[in-house]
Amino acid sequence: MNKIYYLSSCDTCRKIIKSLPENNLVFQDIKQDPITEQQLEEMHKLAGSYEALFSRKAQLYKSMGLKDQALTEADFKKYILEHYTFLSRPVFIIDGKIYIGNSPKNVAEVINALS
């Protein structure tokens, strides 16, 4: 199953979704339908680490003082499960491969994978 984890209130996510070719993605708005530990485990297995899935751009990252701490993989997992804003968005899983974030290179790879 091909899937996108995104935030419907995120302008960048909406812009990326509009740019996608016709597809069979299952959409999961992580604010309305939070990711489960099982879903995060699947992402972790594909990404190789929780840190790769963690967003350091999240406002909570700075406001909670996390940028001044040495976070472990267990910490990254805990924070992603606690609050959707810590997941680097969007996350695509297409044909068993994971694409994390909104870099132009990543978006181009997603479009290519869906074409």
C-alpha positions, -999 to +999 in steps of 0.1 A: +000+000+000+014+034-010+008+061+016+014+097+025+016+110+060+009+148+059-007+177+076-037+192+059-031+226+075+005+227+061+008+249+030+039+231+018+022+197+021-009+209+002+013+224-026+033+191-029+000+170-030-013+193-058+019+187-078+016+149-077+005+129-108-027+108-106-020+082-079-033+055-056-019+070-024-037+065+009-037+099+027-033+101+064-036+136+080-014+131+111-033+158+131-067+142+126-054+106+126-022+104+146+005+079+136+005+047+156+036+031+171+033+004+145+032+029+116+063+047+131+081+013+134+074+007+097+088+041+088+118+035+111+125+002+094+126+019+060+144+051+071+170+034+093+165+057+122+140+078+141+163+108+138+158+107+100+120+111+106+124+139+132+118+175+123+141+200+139+121+228+122+092+222+146+085+252+169+082+229+198+118+217+192+130+252+202+104+261+228+109+228+247+147+234+247+153+202+228+179+218+206+201+221+236+199+185+245+216+154+231+186+134+220+188+096+216+168+074+191+144+066+220+139+104+225+132+109+188+107+081+188+090+094+219+086+129+207+073+119+173+046+097+189+038+125+215+032+153+190+026+152+152+047+183+147+079+164+153+074+142+122+093+156+092+065+161+066+054+148+043+064+112+045+057+090+015+059+052+014+058+041-022+065+005-033+084-002-001+106+029-003+104+059+020+106+095+011+109+120+039+104+157+038+098+185+013+131+191-004+128+196-042+150+165-048+127+144-026+095+157-042+110+150-077+118+114-066+082+110-053+067+123-086+090+100-105+081+070-084+043+077-089+046+082-127 
